[in-house]
Every structure is written in C-alpha cells, then in structure tokens.
Amino acid sequence: MDAYIILIVIVLLGILSKNLAVWAAGAVLIILRLIPSGQPLEWVNHYGMKIGIAILTMGVLAPIALGKVSLSDLWHSFKSLHGLAAIAVGIAVAWLGGRGAGLLTGSPTVVTGLMIGTIIGVALLRGVPVGPLIAAGILSLFAGWLK
C-alpha cells in the first residue's frame, strides 16, 4: 500500500510541476504494479536504468545523426576554452555517474533520499529527473565522511 501512496504523490507532484517525465513514470509504475505477476515491474527494476541511459544518450547524439554537428564542430570543441571546459565537465559528470551507479547498486537505502531530493528538484525547481546518478556520484565522494 505504501508504494501506491508514494507513487500517487510522485504523480501529483509531476502534474503540479507540469513535468511529464515524472508523472508519466509514476503512472506507468502504478499500472505495472497492478499486474499480478510483477514480472514487468521486476524487468523495469533490472533494466530500466540501462535502457533509460541508452535513450538519453541517443537523444544527446541525435544532432550528430541528423548532420547538425559536423567534424569541424567537434574539432572546434578542442580549440576554444568553452569547448575544453565542456569536455572537462562531460568527463567529470560521466565519472560521477559511474560512481553513482555503483553506489545505487551497493547501497539501495540511499535511493530513497536521492529520489526525494530529485523529486523536489524537479517539482519545485523545474529540474530534470536525471539527477539521481550524478547525485549518487557526488554522494559517493562524501560517503567515507558520512560513516
């Protein structure tokens, strides 16, 4: 019963904040939870993050596939301070995301706090719900101090 209440609150927060990704995800999870076998929900639990990251990566790479980014554009990234900063931040975020994925897998209790923070950030600050991996990565940097 608790899961339904939490998911309904997430859906409501998504609707109130006009964030389609949050309310749609919550609604789909409610529907999947209603399936008696629970198998689709287990599948999402197991593969959802990997599939989500793949879809997000496709979205980021789509301009390349559409020909909107050329080799010349990529080369210019290495020649400007702005481009070099973008590359450095991209490397740091990918590294943090990797650490975050490891922390989420190894410490499932952390997921609750990160999800609450992400939902608040999405609902109240117009954020995007890709934060849990990066948040977990940042948290992993401080995890030793928190023990």
N, C-alpha and C positions, 0 to 999 in steps of 0.2 A: 504494500500500500504506500509506503514511504516513497518508493521510486516514482509512482504515478504523481504524487503531490509535488515532488521536486521537478519532474518533467513538465507538469502543468504550469508551475511557477516560471520555469525557463521559457515555455511557450508564451506566457503572458508578458514576460519581460521583453521577449523578442518582438511581440506585437506592439507593445507600448513604445519601444525604441525604434520601431519601423525597420527592424533588422531581419530580413527574410532568412538569412542563413541560420540564425539562432532559432527562430520559431519553427521553421521547416524541419530542422534537425530534431528539435524536441518532439514535434508532432509525429514524424516518421518513427522515432524511437518508441513513442506511446503505441503506435499501430503495431510495430514489431513485437513489443512486449505482450500484446494481446494474442499473438499466435501461440497456441498451446505448446507446441514442441519446443519453442525457444531457440530453435536452430538458427533462424535468420539473425536473431539478435546476437547469438554467440559468434556467428560469421562476421558481423559488423564489429564486434568487440575484438576479434582476432585480426581482421584485415582492413578495417575501416581507416585507420591512420595511414597505412601504406598507400591505399587507394586514394585517399584524400590528398596526400602529398604529391602523388603522381599527377592527379588532376590539376592541383595548384601549379605544379611545375609546367605542365602543358600550357596553362593559361599564361604564365610568365614567358614561355618560349614561343607562343603563338605569333607575336610580331615578327620573329625570325622566319617562321614558316610562311608567313604572308608576304615576305620580302620587304617588310617595313624597316628592317635592320640589316645593313649590309656589312661586308667585311671591313669596309672603310670606317663605318661607325664603330665597330668593335675595336679597330686599331686606334681610333681617337680616344678610346677609354684609357689606353695606356699612355697617352701623350698629354693629358690635362690633369691638373691637381684634383678637380672634381671627379673625373673618371677614376683616378687612382684611389681616391677616398671611397668611392662607391665599391670598387673591387675589394678594398680592405674591410669595409663594413660587411660586404657579402660573405667574405671568408669568415669573419668573426661570428656572424649570425648562423652560418651553416655549422660551424663548430659548436656554438651554443645549442643549436637544435639537436645535434647529435648527442651532446651531453644530456640534454633534456629528455630525449627519447630513452636513454639508458636509465635516467633517474625515475621516469614514469613507470618503466618496466620493473625496476628493482624496488621501488617504494610506492606502491599503489595508494597508500594513505595520503600521500602528497597531492594526489589528483584532486581530492575534494577542495582543498584550499585554492589550488590553481584554477579550478573551474569556477569557484565563487568569484575570484578576482577577475577572471576573463569575462564572466557574465556581467559583472558590474562595469567593467571597462567597455564592453560592447553596448550595454543598455544605457549607461549614463554618459559615457564619453565618446560615443559614436565610433568606437574601436572596431576592429575586425577580429573575428574569433580564430586567429591563427596563433594567438599568444601563448597557449599552454606549453608548447615545445620550447619556445625561447624563454618563457618564464621559468620552466623547469631547468633549463640550461643555466640561467642566471642563479637560480636557487642552488644548483649543484656546486657553483663556485663558493657559496657560503655554507654549504651543508656541513662541512667539518666544524665550523664555528658554532653551528646551531645545536650540536650534540651535547 
